[in-house]
């Protein structure tokens, strides 16, 4: 059984300026449950003082198990909080080499020897169960939920080979005691980041409307052999669609709701005929839960080593109690490795406060209710009502507003309005070239993806429009989000999670082939022959190895920030489509594109040789495969880095590169809405115009924020992996849910 450790935090909660650092070391074959006695409360921030900060560093040796389950963090109104969790998984170098080459050596060994080798390798792997969750605060105070000032949470996982015969333990202790150690470049321990999740929220009405009636966001990460059984159960239930041919559970649930047997069959057949909602099961926006599950590879692409596969579960819940009950049901004591169920203990500690909270609400309702019959609709107590507006003026940038700027007083936040004048972003490139890059006829594969819009629609998270036909028995839900708002939140999520890598890739290629010193000589002749300059360029030379290496590193780092296997799959397919389509459309960059495609293919083959499943080279991209039945899939050649490289090779400036990438994202979402009959073609054009207006001001604000680092229309992005983050939690949760849909038109 695992040792249980309770961390004692600050009395009452965290206030501005509080800083907590926790270092955890789980040695070989040890087991630890690390939890807390109560929820962590982040109180209202004080002007002029730094935000509250909690840093957790974890190191797990071979055979060790860590269950990191702190109680959720409650973000009260006007609070500012930063959370950072860094986990390092230490693998025995001898066992790792045996694992990567076992496919070629097991044929010459007997069955018993193979079983013994696999058991020893399994015990040599570290195991991790990590639960990272936070709530939107109190529903009856501070103006309601999600009224925080800022919240920034980062979780990263790295793997490294450790030779226990050397003096490596001392080095690991030193790295844990020194949080400033750059683990990504520690060549001594061969450490490589394999997973990075970052979320940065800005509270207010925009976030409250996006979260709808959900008040808790949770992420669970499972790795290692001791968590393999629980991982398999999650993947069986929540990663792919199920067989509803017999429809036994569906019919039974409808039959139990009626007492008469004849009415049972009539009710069931009526629902099957008119509703046709086969998305059944837990986590489909039912009972206050959204649940998605996926996998990510534990891969060191530099050493071409596959350590295994991790499982990630994301959920949104209307209350902490529902989330804790779900985790207790599906995780519990972790197949007997834990002495007690930590999630049941969380429920036990909240039982008294829950009763007091319910009594307070009942007392508040009885004194403020205006109903003549004295009744109260409890359904409205657990659901918030987002602002209902469909005009373009309601699209704001509140989700990505800077925490150091003006606070989140929604009355002071100005909505998006058309800019006073148009900026010329074309630079030295003919507009005809840009038209080709955003042409909907270009075979880049964008029309095969909806960017979670299809999932949101099928799970009833989008409010019906005039073009939709709602069943007469289905009441309108005021908690649903309008289509334009959801699409805009997805565009903002795309901007914050891809722009740093998009620009870094664009600048890498542009600075190499079109350096300012080389370019200045011909700039005086450019105005006379702009069209000829754009269409009669000399073929670019093949890129040197160091340029391809730098681009590949950007692509690998970007892949580590994609925590959804559905998003990674679609990003890889669209990246391949960009290189294929534009490499043929612009022959003068074909040699460079060919070098990039060759590097992508060679890396994919190398990772498959190390144990990864076929990715983009496999024609079967079916999402109905059981995730645990295949090896971890390694995806590379992503859309952002490939499109950025294309723009850099065409000498396109940063602002134009961003605007085209975000425009194609918005355009594909609107086209998906038209194909799903959510809107008509004319209304779809109006939505595209609204989103384009918001994108234009978004780019202007982004450039103004980086005005000090501008150099010849180029934003110096620094380290891109430290800049990407999420701003719309529901979009990230719905990404993996797409594979669970019974029927679907799109690949993602």
N, C-alpha and C positions, 0 to 999 in steps of 0.2 A: 504494500500500500504506500501511496505517496505521502510524504510529510506535508502537513498543512501549516502554512505561515500566513498570519494576518498582519498587514501593514497598518500602522497607526498614523493617520494623517493629522493635519492641523485641526484643532478644536473648532467645530462649527462649519468650517469650509475654507475655501481659498479666496483671498482678497488680493487686490493689486499689489504687485511686488513680491508675492510669495513665489519661491522657487524650490522645487523638490527634485532631487536626483536619487534614483534607486539603481543599484547594480546587483544583478543576480547571476550567480555562477552555479550551474548544475553539472557536477562532475560525472565521470564515467559510471553508467549503470545506476545512477541515482534518480529519484523521482520526487517532484515537488509540486504542490498546489499552492499557488500564490494568489491571495485574494485580499479583500478588505472587509471591514466590519460594517460599513455603511456607504451610501452613495457619496461621491465627491461633489460638493456644491461650490460652484463658481459664482461669487456674489458680484454686485454692481461695481464696475471699475471706478477708480478715482482718477480724475484728470491730472495729467502730469506724471503719473506713476506707470511703470512698465506693467504689462499684462501678467497674469498668473501663468506659471510654467511648471510642467511636470515632465521630467525626462526619465525614461527607463531603458537601461542597457542590459541585455541578456546574452549570455553565452552558454550553450548546451554542448557538452562533450558527447562522444560516441556512446550510444546506448542509454543516454539520459532522457528523461521525460520532464517537461515543464508544462503545467497547466496554469496559464496566466489568465485568471478570471477576476479582475477587479470589478466592483460594483459600478454601475453606470455613472457617468458624469452628468450632473444636472447644470445646464447653462441658464442661469437666471437672467432677467432683463438687464440690458446694458453691461453685461459681463464680457471680459476679454480673457481668453484662455488659449494656451498653446500646449499641445501634448505631442510628445515624440517618443516612439518606441522603436528600438533597434535590436534586432535579434540576429545572432550569429550562430549558425549550425556548423559544428566542427566534426568533420568526417575523418575517420582513420584512413590515412593515405594508402596503406596496404590493402584494406578491404575495398576501398573505392576503385583501385586499379583492378582488383579481382572482379568487381561488379561490372565494370565497363567491358571487360574482355571475357565474361563468363559465357557469352553466346558462342564463342569459338573454342572453348575448352571443355564444356560439359559433355560433348559428344564422346570423349574418350574416357569418361569416368562412369562409374556404376551409379545405379539409382540411389543407393544409400549415401554415397559420397556427395551426389548432387544435393540431396536433401540436407545433409550436414553443412555443406558450404552455404546454401541459401539461408539456413537458420543463423549461422554465424555472421553472415553479412547483414541480416536483419537486425540482430542485436547490436551491430556496430554502427547503426544509424541513429542519430538523435531524433526525438519526437517532440512535437509542439502542438499544443492546443491554446490558441490565443483568441480572446474575446475582447473586441474593442467596440464599445457602445456609448452613446450619449443621448440625452433627451433635450427637448426644446424648452425645458423649464416648467414653470407652474401655470396651470390653466386659469387660475382665479386671481393671479397677482401679476404685477409688472406689465400690465397690458396684454396678457395672454402668452401663448407659447411662441417660440422662435423670435423673441424680441432681444436676443443677445446682440452685443456690439460686434464681436468677432470671435470666431472659433477656427483654430488651425490645428489639425491633427495629422500626424505623419507616422506611418508604420512601414518599416523596411526590414527585409530578410536577406541575409547574405549567407553564402556557403564557402567553406574553405577546407582544404586538406591539411591535416595535422599529423605530424610524425611524433608520436608520444615518446620515442626514444631520445629525441632532442630536447632541448631546454625550452620547449614551446609554451609550457604552462606559465612560465614567468612572463613571456611576451603577452599572453592573453590577459593576465592580470593587469599588466601595465596599460594595455589598451582600454580595459574597462575603467580603470581609474582615471584615464585621460580621455574625456569625452571629445576632445578636439582632434583625436587621431583620425586620419583619413583612411577609413577601412577599405574604400574602393581601390586604393592604390598601394595597399600593403603587399608588396611582392614577397615578403618573407613568408607569409601565411597563405599566399595565393587566394586571397579572398575576393569574391565576386558577388555583386548585388544581383539577386534573382527576382526580387519582388519589391515594389514600392507603391504604396497607396498614400495619397495626400488629398486632404479635403480642407477647403478654406471657405467658411461661410460668413456671410454678412447678414445679420438679422433684420427684421422689418416685415412689412406687409408683403413684399415680393417673395421672400423665403417662406412666409406663412402660407401664402397662396399656393406656392409650389408643393409644399409638404401636405397640403390638403388636411385630412383628419389624422394624419400620422404624427405621433409625438416622440418617437424613438427610432433611431437608426443604429443598426448593429452589423458588425463584420466579424465572422468567425473564420479562422485559418487553421487547417489541420495538416500536419506533415508527419512522416515517420511511421514505423511499423506498429507502434502501440496505439496509434490513432487510425490504423488502416480499416478496421472493422466499422468504426463509426463513419469514416469517410465513405466507405462502400454503401452504407445505408443511406447516407445523404444523397449520394450520386444516383442510387437506384430510384429514389423517391422524387428528387427535386431537380434533376439535370436534364431529363428528356421526357418526351410525351409518353403516355401509357396507351395500352390497347383498350379501346372502349367499344369493341365490336359487340360483345355481349351486353355491355352497359348494365352490369349487375348492380354495382354500387349506386349508380345513378337512379335506377328504377327503385331500388330498395329505399333509398332516402326519401323519394317522393311518395312511396307507398306508406311509409311509417307516419307521414304527416296527415293521413286520412284514416278514418275508422272504417268506412265502408269499402269492401273489396272492389265493388264495381266502380266506385268513384276513384279508387286508387289507380286502376288501369286507365281510366279516362283522363285523370290528371296527368299521369306519366306520359301518355301518348300526346296529350295537348302540349306539354312543355317541350317534348322532343320535336314536335312538328313546327312549332312557332318560335321557340327560343333558340334551339339548336346550339346551345352553349355547352360544348363538350369539355371546356376547360374546368375540369372538376378536380377536387383535391385540396389539400391544405396549402395556404400561401397564395391563392389566386384572388387576392383582395377580398378574401372571405374571413369572417370572424376577426376583422381588424388586423390582418397579417398579409404582407407581401414577402415572399420567400423566393430567392433564386440561388442556384448552386452551379459551380463550374470548377475547372481545374486550371492550373498553371504549372509550367515545367520548372523544376529545380535544375537549371542548366547553366553550366559555365562554358560559354561559347568560346572563350579564349583557349582553354585547355581541352575543348571538345569533350566535356564530361557531363553526363546526365546523372544527377544524384537521385532522381526520382520525380515524383509528381506531388504537388500540393493541391489541396481542396480549399476553396473559398466559398463561404456561404454569406449572403447578404440578405438582410431582412429589414422591413419597416413595420412598426407596430403602433397601434393607437395608445398603448399603455405599457409600462414596464412589466406589469404582472403578466400580460399576454406573452410578451417576449420570453420572460423567465419560464413560464409554463411550457412554451414550445421547446426551449433548450433543455429543460429538465426531462421532457418526454423523449427527445431524440439523442441527448448526450448523457444525462444523468451522472452516473459514477464512472463514465468512460470505460465501460466493459469491465468493471471491477477493479480498475487501477486506483480509484479514489475511495477513501474511507466513507465519505459522505457526499451527497449530491450538493454541490455549491449553489446551484440555482434554486433548490428548495429552501436553502438557508436564506437566500435573498428574499424569497417570498415570505418566509417566517419573520424576518426582521421588519418587513414592510406591512405585515398584517395589522399591527396596532395603528400605525400611521394612516393606513388606508381606511380603517374604520372611522378615525377622527376626521379624515378628509371628507368622507362621505357624509358624516354628520354635519360638517361645516357647509357642504354644498346644499344639503337638504334644508338647513336653516336659512341659507342665502336665498334659495328658490322660494321658500314659503313667504319670505318678506318682500320679494321683488316681483313675484309673478303677477301678471295682469289678467290671467285667465279667469273667467267668471265661474267656471266649475272647480277651480282650485287644482287642476291637474297640471302635470309637468311632463314634457316630452324629454325623456332621458336620452333619446338618440341624439338630440341636439347638444347634449352636454359634452359628448365625446368627439364632436366634429366641429371644426372651425369653418367659417364661411369666408372664402377668399373674395376679394373685390371683384364684382362682376362688371367687366368692361371688355369690349371687343374693338375699340378704336385704336389706331396706331399710337395715339398719345399715351396709352397705358403701358407701352413697352419701355421699361426703365432698365438701368444698369445697376440696380440696387444689389443684385446677387454678387457682383464683382467689385463693389465699391471698396476703396482702400480703408482699412481699419484705422489708419492714422489721420485720415482726412475728417471731413465733417461727420459727426456721429449719425447714427441711424434714426434720426427723426424724420419720419416719412413725409411730413408736411414740408420739410426743407429740401427734399430730393426732387430735382427737376426731371420731368419725363423727357424722353427723346423727342426732339423736334428736328426738322430738316435743317442742315447746316446753312449758314448765310450765303456761302459761295462754294462752288465745286472746286476741288483741288485737282490739278493735273497730275495723275499718278503714272501716266504712260511712260515718262522718261524718254529713253532712247529707243524704245521698241514700238514698232508700228501697231496701231490698234487692231489691225487685221490678225496679227499673231495672237493677241489676247482673246479675240473672238473665237479662235480655234480652240484655245485651252478651255473655255467655258461652254463650248458648243455641246448641246445635249445629244448630238449625234455621235460624238466621240465615243468609241467602244471602251470606256473605262470601267464599266460595270456598276456605276453608281445607281442605276435604276433597279438593281436587284436588292437594294437595302433601304430600309425605312428609318433607321436611326432610332429604334425603340418606339416609333409612332404606332406601329401595328400592335405591339404588345399593350401599350397604354389604351388603345381603343378597345381591344378585346377584353381587357380587365376593367372596363367601364371607368377609366380615370379621365376621360375626355367628355365634356358636356356635349349633348347633341346640338347640332346646328339645324338650320331650317331645311337643309337638304337631306337630313337623316329622318328615317321613319322609326319612331320609338313605339314599342308595344303599348297598347292602351292600358295594360295592367302595370306598366313600369312608370313610377312617378319620377318627375324631374329631380335630379340630385344637385343641390346647390354647392356641394363640396367638390364637384368635378371641375377640372381646369379647362378653360377654353382652348381650342386648337391653336390659336395664334400664340397664346402664352406658353403652352407646352413646347411648341416649335422654337420659340425664342429662347427658352431656357436650355433647350438642347443645343442651340447655336452658341450660347454663352459657354456651355460645358465644353463644346468642341474648341472654342477659342482658348480657354484657359488650360486645356489638356494637350493641345497640339501646337500652338503658335510658337513656343520657344524652339522646338525641334524643327518645325517648318522653316523658320528663319535661319536657324543654324545651318541647315542643309543648303538652303538657297545661298547664303553668304559664302559657304565653303567653296561651292562651284563658281560663283560669280567672281570672288576675289582671286581665284586661281587663274581663270581664263580671261577675265576682264579687269585686271588690276588698274588702278587709277593712272599709274605711270605709263603703262602700255597704251592706255586708252586716250590719254590727253593729246597725243599727237594727231589723232584722227578726229577729234571732237570738232575742229573748226570746219571740217568738210561735211559734217553730219547733217546740218540743216538743209543742204542742197540736195542730198541724195538719201533721204530717210527711208523711202520705200525700197530703193535698191539695196541699202545697207541691211534692211531687215530680211530681204528675201534672197539675196545673192551672197550670203556669207560663205567664207571659206570653211571647209570641214575642220572641226576641232580635233586636235591631236588626242591620242589616247592618254588618259590621266595617269600620272605616276602612282606608284604603289602606296605612297604615304597618303595621298588624297583619298584613294579608295578605302584605305584603312580607317581614316578619320570618319568618312561617311558611314562605313559599316559600324563603327563604334556608336555613332549617333543613332543608327537604326536599332542596334541592340539595346542601348539605354532606353530608347523610346518604347521598345517592346516590353521591357521590365516594368514600365509604368502602366501598361494595359493589363488590368487585373481580370478582365472578362474574356473568356475564350471565344465567345461569339464576336465580340468587338475585334479581337486579334485576328480571327479568321476573316472577317469582312475587310479589315484594314489591309491584310496581306493580299487578298484578292484584288482590291482596288489599286493597291500599289503596283501589282503586276500589270493591271490594265493600263495604268498611266504610262509605265515604261514601254509597253508594247505599242500603245496607240500613238504616243507623241514621238517615240523613237522612229516610227515610220513616217509620221507627218512632217518631221523636220530632219531631213537627211544629214544636215551638217553636224548634228549632235549624236548621230547613230553610233559612232565609235565609242563615245563615252557611255551611252546607255547600254551598249553591249557589254562593256567592262563591268558596269554595276550589276547587270543581270547575271553575268558569269560568277561574280562574287557571291551573290545571293544564292545561286544554285549550288555552288561548291560548299557554302556554309550549311545549307540544308542537307546535303548529302552527308557531310561530316557528322552532323548531329543525329541523323538517322542511323549512321554507323555506330554511334555511341548509345543507341537505344531509343531515340525519339521516333514517334509515329510519323508516317508521311504527311506532310502539310500540303502546301499549294500544288506539289507535283502529283498528288493523288487526285484523281477525278472524282472520287467519292467524298464530297464535302458534307455528306448528309448529317444533319444535326440530330437525327433520331437514333444515333448509335449510343449505346451505354458508355458513359465516359470512363468507367473503371475497366471496361473490356479492352481498351486500347492503351498503348504506351503514351506517355506524355507527348503532346504535339508541340513542336517548336516552329513558331511562325516568325518570319522575317520579311524584309522588303515591304515596309508599311506605307500607307498612303501619304502620310504627312512628309516623311523623309524623301519618298520618291518624287512627289509633286514639287517639293522644295528644290530638289536637285534639277528637275526639268526647268523650273523658273530661273534658277541660277545659271544654267547653261544657255538660256535665251537672253541673259542680261536684263532680267526683269527686277525692278526695285522691290523693296520689302513691302511697302504698302499695297502695291498691286498684287503681290503674291498672297498676302493675307486676305485681301478682298475677294480674289477669285476662289480661294479655298473655302472661305465661309459662305460665299454665294452659292457654290455648287452644293454645299451641305444643305443650305436652306432650300434650294431649288429641288433637290432630290426628295426632301421631306414633303414639300408641297405636292410634288408629282405623286408620291406615295399616297397622300391623302386623296388625291383625285382618283387614283386607281382603286382605292378602297371605298369610293363613293361617299366620302365624308364631306367633300365640297365639289362643286362643279368646276369646269375649266376656267370660267370667267372669274369666279370667286377665288380660285387658286392663283390667278394672275394678280389679283388684288392683295392676297396674302404675301406673295413674293415681293411685291412692291413695298409693303409694310416692313418685311424683314430686311430688305435691302436698305431701307432708310435707317433702320437701327444699326445695321452692320457698318454703314458709312460713318456714323458718329462714333461707334465703338472703336473703329480704327483711328479716328482722330484723337480720341481720348487716350488710346494706347500709345500713340506717338507723342502726345503731349507729356505723358508720364515718363517717357524715356527721352525727353528733349535733350537732357544733358549728355546722353551717350550717343546722340546722333552723329554720324560721320558720313557725309555724302549720301544721305538718304539710306543709311544702313544702321539698324539697331544692333548694338553689341550685346548679345543675349547672355554672355558669360556661360555658366554651366546650366544647360537646359534642364537637366533632371531635377535640379533644385527649384525650378520655377513652375513646373506643371502641377496642377491641382484640380480638384473637382469643386464645383459650386452648386450642382444640382443633384442631391443624393438619390432622388427617385429615378433619374435617368440611368444612373449607374446600376441600380438594383434591377431595373427592368431589362437591362441588356442581356443578362443570362437567362431571364425568364422566357425569352423568345423561343428557346429550344423546347420549352414545355407546352407551347401552344399546340392544340390538336390540329388545327388547320392554319395555314399561313401562306401568304403570297410572296414573301420576301425572305431572303437569307438571313437578315438581321433586322 
